[in-house]
Amino acid sequence: MSSYDNKAINFYEPFVGGGIVGLTIAFEQLAKDITLVELDVDVASVWKTILSNDYKWLANKIVNFDLTQQSAERELNTIATSTRDQAFQTILRNRISHGGILAPGAGNLKYGEGGKGILSRWYPYTLFKRIYAIGEIQDRIRFIEGDGLDFIRLHLNQSNAVFFIDPPYTAGGKKAGSRLYTHYLIDHEELFNLASQIKGDFLMTYDNSNEVYELAKRYNFNIRMIAMNNTHHAQMTELLISNH
Ligand SMILES: C[S@@+](CC[C@H](N)C(=O)[O-])C[C@H]1O[C@@H](n2cnc3c(N)ncnc32)[C@H](O)[C@@H]1O
């Protein structure tokens, strides 16, 4: 597609994570339909809760939680018995662990950042406001707990589709994805193969590695390098890859 009519676009984010792009599209009303897909059950529990009537419960639970190391440990050692409890535990774990890492194997939580302890990344009122803002526009967003590759396979024939594809970065021996995410193993070759069949538009972001660069060249995709800061504020480059 060369020019966009917002009212005609289906926007798809098959590896949504925190979904900054999909949320921006929703708030700015840049697409007719918005679908977000995520495989991780913990991340999915957050989307399912925020995009349901339980968003108010979650926002209130966050502002009313008296965060200390003891209260956090008590909460995280309790088995969640509902999706909304799991969502709260996921947000808590993300906000108090170093770098926001949710993947198992991060071992005992290393609390906070910059020596500032457990409260260093806990901004309950900001979270409250964000959750409310998203909850109020939930009608604009569809969430699917499932496999992003399967989702692309099912929707690649739509000419009015725009995909934002931000997979875990594990191609080319890069390990960032495996430290950060529970689901980090994806078939990158298959992802590129599917992307090459997308009739609409896609934009992919990847760690800059030779393997990904070669893969993108092999499929004749457009490639741009952009500078970004990672979790540790180090400068690195990322690849932006698209078909048009
Ligand atoms: C790089 S992150 C996306 C970050 C996102 N752009 C944001 O703004 O937060 C990749 C996400 O894909 C998820 N994921 C991994 N394998 C998946 C799969 N096969 N299908 C769907 N999601 C998957 C991971 O759990 C992770 O949340």
The ligand as a Gaussian input file, in Angstrom:
#p B3LYP/6-31G(d) Opt

LIG

0 1
 C       10.675000      -8.221000      21.631000
 S        9.236000      -8.597000      22.567000
 C        8.048000      -7.438000      22.024000
 C        8.202000      -6.087000      22.690000
 C        7.116000      -5.100000      22.309000
 N        7.355000      -4.520000      20.993000
 C        6.918000      -3.991000      23.339000
 O        6.642000      -2.836000      22.960000
 O        7.002000      -4.294000      24.540000
 C        8.727000     -10.137000      21.921000
 C        7.489000     -10.745000      22.583000
 O        7.081000     -11.889000      21.803000
 C        6.626000     -12.904000      22.687000
 N        6.698000     -14.183000      21.949000
 C        7.726000     -15.038000      21.818000
 N        7.436000     -16.058000      20.984000
 C        6.162000     -15.827000      20.564000
 C        5.295000     -16.492000      19.656000
 N        5.680000     -17.612000      19.026000
 N        4.080000     -15.963000      19.428000
 C        3.680000     -14.832000      20.064000
 N        4.460000     -14.135000      20.927000
 C        5.679000     -14.634000      21.176000
 C        7.544000     -12.798000      23.885000
 O        6.937000     -13.410000      25.026000
 C        7.691000     -11.268000      24.001000
 O        6.678000     -10.739000      24.830000

